[in-house]
Amino acid sequence: MSEEKKIRIEKGDCLEFAKKHIATRAIDMVVTSPPYDNLRKYNGFEFDEDATIKALYDVVKIGGVVAWVVQDATVKGSKTGSSFRQALKFKEAGFNIHDVMIWNKGCFSAVGALHSRYAPVFEYIFIFSKGAPRVFNPLKDRPNKHAGTFVHGNIRQKDGTVKDMSGKGVKKIGAFGQRFNVWEMPPVMSRKDTSHPAPFPVRLASDLIISWTRPGDLVFDPFTGSGSTAVAALQTGRQFIGCDISAEYVEMAKNRILTERKNK
């Protein structure tokens, strides 16, 4: 397959696009951040979450995964809870809620009232799976505080008793351990590459893709936006298909792919 055909981005409504251009159970992984709670304006697009979730269930393979990055707005002093409502809808559609992760941005995004609550600095990453995930490549880049020392500590059992950890006093702790499910990385603050109102960090997308797919797998982003997931797919050797309702964003995403290919 040619390099151009491996990355496909088209203009169109995600529901119509999926129906016309994506075969049933064709997608290995979906990585996306939907336009949630009207926190940003996307050229007047209205998000139909029920129809979108159903469409994703139809196109994702058995063993495939959806990474759904969302946050809730605050309306009349209360969080909307849209993120968790959507998670339950994914479960009702047939997906498993495989994990609930946190993307810690480490900085205030200027959305929220600081006079009454703490500054919001994170978003949820829901990992939905269609059955058991067929792939998991855990990232092991978390520095171990006790690297070089012997394994120590206990594990508490269901009945309240404790037992020694495996390898206690014998096995040495390595320099790096498997990541936890709170990922710390800054958001995209510069508008050098994109004028999109909420650009997705390429590193976040690529780390998700590496974790739950293999090289050559097909990744789908129904809300491609500025094309960060497409760039991540290209960088990690995956195929990509995506769409966006905005012709401006589609052109922006295609230009980013051209730039990435030149850089490679």
Secondary structure, DSSP 8 states (H G I E B T S, - for coil): --HHHHEEEEES-HHHHHHHH--TT-EEEEEE---GGGSS--TT----HHHHHHHHHHHEEEEEEEEEEE---EETTEE--HHHHHHHHHHHHT-EEEEEEEEE-SS--S-S-TTTS----EEEEEEEESSS-S-------EE-TTTTSB---EEE-TTS-EEE-TTTTTSB--SEE---SEEE-------SS---SS---HHHHHHHHHHH--TT-EEEETT-TT-HHHHHHHHTT-EEEEEES-HHHHHHHHHHHHHHHHH-
